[in-house]
Amino acid sequence: ALASHAPGMRARCPLCRAPIEARMPVEARAASGRPIETVGVPEEGARCHFDRTYTFTSLGDFRRPRMLYLLTCNEDRKTPSSSVMWTLEAQVPVTVYLNFRSSTHASAAGVAQ
């Protein structure tokens, strides 16, 4: 499995606090400084965000081999569309899927249909 740890609970060195496990093939940074982590696709019932108690009832087509999930803080949604919200660093070729709540949300973000 790509993520054998609970989100936000990576094992860390007790001295330097650096992760003591292999890096994920895609790492993420939030411009806000809030927690963000690349993990394997969560199970149904798992939390959707670090800062909310929302949980998944279904993962639909997101449960695919080698698919990863970006566990984020929902508060980052307040980032203006003219600003960088997250930065992804990939060690392998990637395809990024954006999941919007509705076509209204996608249009408001300036995403072409």
N, C-alpha and C positions, 0 to 999 in steps of 0.2 A: 504494500500500500504506500501511496505517496506521503501520507501524513499519519504517523502512528501515535501522535500525541494529541492531547486535547488542544483546541485552538487557544492561543494565548499562553500556553503552558509548556513551551519548549524548554528542554533541559538546558541549564546555563552553568558555566563555570562559577564556582563559589568565589573565586578571587577577582576575575576580570569581568564577569557577567556575560561573556560572549557565548553564543550558542555552541553546544558541544556535540551537535549532530550534523550530518551532511546538509548542505544548503539545498533548498528547493531549486528546481531549474528556472523558476521565475520568482524574483524577490520584489517587494513593493515598499514604497515610502509614501506617506501621506504628507502633503505640504503643511497641513494643520499641526503636525506633530502628534496627532491622535494615533492610537493603536491601529495597525493594519497588518495582515498576515496572509500569505498564500498557503492554502491547506488543500487536502484532498476534498472532493465533493462531500459535503456533510450528509449525514443520515437524516431521514425524516425525524422530526422532533428536535433536531439540533437548532441552536440559535442562529439567526440570520446576521446579527450585528453584535459587536462587542458591547455597545452601550444601550441595547434594547432587549426586552425579553421576548420579542417576536421569534417564533419558531417555524420551521419548514413543515408543511403538511404534504408536499409532494415536490420532487426535484425534476419530474418530467424528463425531457431530453437532455438535461444536464448531466445525467449519470452515464458517462461514456468513458472508455479506456483513456487514461492519461489526462483526463479533464481535471482542472484545478479550480478552486473557488477562492475569491478574494474576500476574506472576512474583514469588514471595515467597521467604522463608526458611522451610524446613521447621521450624526451631526454634520458630517462632511457634505451632506446634501446642500448645505447652505453656501457652499463655495460658489462664487459667481461663475457663470459659464465662460467668462473672459479670462479666468484664472486657471492655473494648473491645480488639479485636486490631488491626483496621485501620479506617481512615477513608477513604471514597471521596468525592471532590469532582467532581461531574458538571456539565458545561456544557450537556448535552443530556439529554433523557429517557432513562432506562436501565432495562433489566431485568437483574437480577443472578441468575446461576445458581450454586448451590452444588453442588459435586461431592464427595460423601462416598465413602470407600472401600467401605463396606458399610452395610446397614441397621442393623447393630449400632453402628457409629460414629455414624450419624445419631441413633439412639435415645439414645446416651450423651450427645450434644450437646443433647438436648432438642428435637429437630426432630420436629414432628408428621408422621405418614405419610399 
